[in-house]
Amino acid sequence: MQHPFEQFREKRLQGNEKLLETNNLVTKRLMSLDKQAYGDSALPKKTKELMALTASMVLRCNDCIDYHLETCVKESLTRDEIDEAIGIAILVGGSIVIPHARHAASSLDFLFAEQLES
């Protein structure tokens, strides 16, 4: 049985592939801009990912949270760095963000365990 995070990855990949089948130029450009925005420039990629994680938590989007958590782990951010960003999200967003912080903690457990296995 797949872990929920693995199901998320699969669903996201399939959804992106389906979305990019469009002939709509706006959609294609937005998807491209998203990739370009998170590269190193004036701000390092790691900083941008922590910012995106915090924004995703305040906006309460678990899919977005998981996407940015996975990238944070791939970018070698530590659990302490990520936990601090989660704390900022709770501070900014208030108690309504706590269920999403619980979701993030569970996802992080999976991601760091997976990293140890590889």
N, C-alpha and C positions, 0 to 999 in steps of 0.2 A: 504494500500500500504506500502510495506517495505521501510525502510530508506536504502539508498545505503550502509551504514555500515553493516546493517543486511544482505544485499545481499552478501557483501564481506565475512562475517563470514560463511554463508551457502556454498558459492562457494569454499572457502578455505577448509572447512571440507570435502566436497564431493571430492574435488581434492586430498586431502591428503589420503583419504580412497582409492580412485582409484589408486593413485601412489603406495601405500603400498601393493596392490594386486600382485605386481611384485615378481618374483623369484630372481631378481637381488640383490645380496648381497651388492654390492657397494651402491646402492640406499638406501637400508634398513639401512646400517651402517651410511650413511651420515645423514639420518633423525634422527637416534638415537643420533649421535654425536651432532647435533644441539641442541637437548633437554638437553644433558648433559653439554654443554658448557655454558649455561646461568644460571646454579645454582650458589649458593654462594660458593666461594673459596677464593683465595687471593683477588679478587675483589668482592664486594657485587653484588648481582643480579641487584639491582637498577642501579648501575654504568654501568654494562654491557648492560643493556637495553638502557640507554642514549647513550652509545657508538654505539650500533647497530642502534638506531634511527638516529643518526647523519650520520653514514655510509650509511644507506638506503636512506637518503635524498640526499646526495652527489651523490649516484649512481642512483638517480631518479626512485626509485621503489615504487610506491604508495601502492601496496599490502604489501610490506615489511614495509613501514611507518605505515600503519594501524595496522599490526600485533604488531609492537613494541610499538605503542601508546597505544593500548589496554592493553598490559602487563605493561607498565609504570603506567597507571591509576590503574590497579589491584594491583600493588606494592606500591600504595599510594604516588607516586610522585606528587608533586604539579604542578599546571599550570605554576607557575613561573620557576620551575626547568626544566620542559619540554620545555617551551618557550626559556630558555637560551640555551638548546641543539639545538633547531631549529635555533637560532641566530648563533651559532657556525657553523652549517651546511651551512648556507647562506654565512658566512665569508669564509669558506674553499672552498665551491663549486662555489661561485659566483652567479651572478644574474640569471643564468639558474635554480637555485634551488628555486627561488621565487614562481613559480607556484606550486611546491610541498609543500612549506611552507603554501600556501593558502589552499591546500588540507588538510594538517595536522591540520590547525586551524579549519576547518569545521568538521573534524573527532573528534577533541578534544571537540568541543562544544557538539556534540552528546554524546560522552563517559561520559563527566562530567554531562550532563543532565540526562543521563540514570542512572548514579550512585546515583544521588539525588532521583530518583524515586524508587530505591530499598531499 
